[in-house]
Structure formats: C-alpha cells, structure tokens
Amino acid sequence: LRRQAEAGPRAAEPDAEVERSLATLAQDDSVVVVTGQQVGLLGGPAYTLAKALSAVALARRLRRQGVPAVPVFWLASQDHDLREAQRVPR
C-alpha cells in the first residue's frame, strides 16, 4: 500500500491521514476493517457511501477502545463480465 500511495497521482502531496494509516498498518497488533463492492447498476452511490462510512465508523470505535484499526474500502472495478452486467434479472 505504501508503494501504491507513493506512486499514485497525489504522491507529490503526501496526506497526513494516509501516513497515519500506513504507520498503523505496520504495527503487529493492528486490524483492518474491510468493506467494498463490485461495481454495478443497482445499489447506487448512496449504498457505496454507506458501506465506506460504516467501515470508517467501526475503525474509529475500535481506536477509541485502544485497538489500532484502519478502514479499507475496495472496489472490484476490473469485472469484465459484460454478459452478467448487461441486464437486470426480474
């Protein structure tokens, strides 16, 4: 993740929160709150946002309890199954 952050489009502008998260992930006792989804037609942006914010909220709650935690949201954007995505079953 550090290599990805350093090579990304915003690498010239280091983000303090990203640095804190990477440092937390380097700790042996840290945990990751993971959520994500496959890109799709149904569910919409509100569902995506709700899932991401839920991971952030849970990670914050864990940190308040003394557990080093980092939220991670993944997006399965490399799904090339056009046959599956071209229609919505009833």
Beta strands, then each sheet from edge to edge (+ up, - down):
strand 1: 31-38
strand 2: 69-76
sheet 1: 1+ 2+
end
